[in-house]
Amino acid sequence: MIGHLSRDDLPLLYNGADLLVQPGLYEGFGLPSIEAMACGLTVVGMKAGASPEIIGDAGILVAPNDISGLVQAMERAIKDSNLRMTLKARGLLRARQFSWDKCAQETISCLTKQ
């Protein structure tokens, strides 16, 4: 357990990792997945919560509570370098679709609709 990391240290952690695994069923807004993809990291997540919308085809999605499927996805992501390269490229493109400016604009749009 590494505990709390500063915002400045997160890219170092992501860039030193082989993949990001998010086995939770409720990932909130999916920020760790976006951050990881922006660093070129392969993401393995669940087909639950915000993960499918955030990760899309730029990572590996596993059915909720499928422990063997999660293990297989992690092994595949680590062992298959072609898959990792494909997902890295997709993830870098996917991460560019998200920004705080876009989030603010879409939030304002929702709040001002009548």
C-alpha positions, 0 to 999 in steps of 0.5 A: 500500500503506497498511501496518498500520492500528490497529483505531481507523483501520479504520472510517475506511478502510472508510467512505471506500471504495466497496467491499471486494474479497477475491479470496483463496481462503482468507479465514480467518474472514471478519473483514474482510467482517464489519467492512466490512458493519458499516460499510455497505460493499459486499463482493465475495468469492470462492465459497471458504473462509469467504466464502460463509458469512460474506457470504451474500446481502449481497455479490457472490460470484464463482467462484474464479479467475474474473478476468473475473467478479471485474472484472465484479462490481467494476464492477457494484458501483461503477456500480449504486447500487441494487445498492449500496444493497440490499447495504448494507442486507443487509450491515448486517443480516448483520453484526449476526448475528456477535459475539464473545459468540456466537462464544465461546458456540458455541465452548464448545458445540462443546468441551463436546459429548460 
